[in-house]
Amino acid sequence: MNLAMNLTGMSMWCLIAYWMYCHNEGVGFTNKDLAHVTNLQKVFKAQKTLLHLRLLMAQHHEELTTVIGTLAMAAST
């Protein structure tokens, strides 16, 4: 999960770095371009939140599996 999160984060930082480079070189951006970057930032935040939730669910699933295994072992003895 961390690798996916880092790759997504890296792509966002690359986009921001590109935008800053173009801005410093005097390349103008339209409001549509800026809105697109804003939308990408929102998508990135949503993806990061979903990855975090999936990680929490996986950890919770692992804990439940351990508890069920322990209960099954106790019931079989």
C-alpha positions in Angstrom: 0.0 0.0 0.0 2.8 2.4 0.8 4.3 2.0 -2.6 1.1 2.8 -4.3 0.6 5.8 -2.1 4.2 7.0 -2.7 3.8 6.6 -6.5 0.6 8.6 -6.5 2.2 11.2 -4.3 5.2 11.4 -6.6 3.1 11.9 -9.7 1.3 14.8 -7.9 4.6 16.4 -7.0 5.9 16.0 -10.5 2.8 17.8 -11.8 3.3 20.6 -9.3 7.0 20.9 -10.2 6.1 21.0 -13.9 3.5 23.7 -13.2 6.1 25.7 -11.2 8.7 25.4 -13.9 6.3 26.5 -16.6 5.2 29.4 -14.4 8.8 30.5 -13.9 9.4 30.3 -17.6 6.6 32.7 -18.3 4.1 30.1 -19.7 0.6 31.2 -19.0 -2.2 29.0 -17.8 -5.9 29.4 -18.4 -8.5 29.1 -15.7 -9.4 25.7 -17.2 -5.8 24.5 -16.7 -5.8 25.6 -13.1 -9.2 24.1 -12.5 -7.8 20.8 -13.9 -4.9 20.9 -11.5 -7.3 21.6 -8.6 -9.4 18.6 -9.6 -6.3 16.4 -9.8 -5.4 17.5 -6.3 -8.9 16.6 -5.0 -8.6 13.2 -6.8 -5.2 12.6 -5.2 -6.5 13.4 -1.7 -9.5 11.1 -2.3 -7.2 8.3 -3.5 -4.9 8.7 -0.6 -7.9 8.5 1.8 -9.2 5.4 0.1 -5.8 3.7 0.3 -5.7 4.5 4.0 -9.2 3.1 4.5 -8.2 -0.1 2.6 -5.2 -0.5 4.8 -7.3 -0.1 7.9 -9.8 -2.6 6.6 -7.0 -5.1 5.8 -5.6 -4.8 9.3 -9.0 -5.2 10.8 -9.7 -8.3 8.7 -6.4 -9.8 9.8 -7.3 -9.2 13.5 -10.7 -10.8 12.9 -9.1 -13.8 11.2 -6.8 -14.2 14.2 -9.7 -14.0 16.7 -11.9 -16.4 14.7 -8.9 -18.8 14.5 -8.3 -18.6 18.2 -12.0 -19.2 18.9 -12.1 -22.2 16.5 -9.0 -23.7 18.1 -10.5 -23.3 21.6 -13.9 -24.8 20.5 -12.1 -27.8 18.9 -10.3 -28.7 22.1 
